[in-house]
Amino acid sequence: MSLIDRLESRASQISSAVGSKKRVDPISLLEEQIAFITEQLQRRRALHKDLLNRLLIAETYIDNDLLKLEGYSPGSILQGFQAKGGLRFRLAQLDAERRHMLLTYFQDVVGLQDRLAQLLGQHSLLAGSGQGRKAGRLAEV
């Protein structure tokens, strides 16, 4: 298990322990922020997966259209050549869009993971020192 996986697992444990009661001690506030970042990561991953699936579907339709154009008769070679060029251009656009999406996704996730690591560090410091909650209510994570 990688460091990121361990951090996210720890964050999920903290997030699941966040109750509906409103507390205002520093550890509770950190736990709410951790829960929020964890939820953002889950939503971002789900959105990314959905967008990649949509791109794959679009590419599949274009590939199918290209395969259909392979059977053009000799009288329509020019027309088939132009249609193929347009479809190949659209595939190149989708490829560029995919690369942009991957870069944006990576930047978003790394930013959220950095913030999560900071919050988990603060949580550990406060929970370990006992400053964040009243005696007997220290976080065990």
Secondary structure, 3 states (H helix, E strand, C coil): CCHHHHHHHHHHHHHHHCCCCCCCCHHHHHHHHHHHHHHHHHHHHHHHHHHHHHHHHHHHHHHHHHHHHCCCCHHHHHHHHHHHHHHHHHHHHHHHHHHHHHHHHHHHHHHHHHHHHHHHHHHHHHHHHCCCCCCCCCCCC
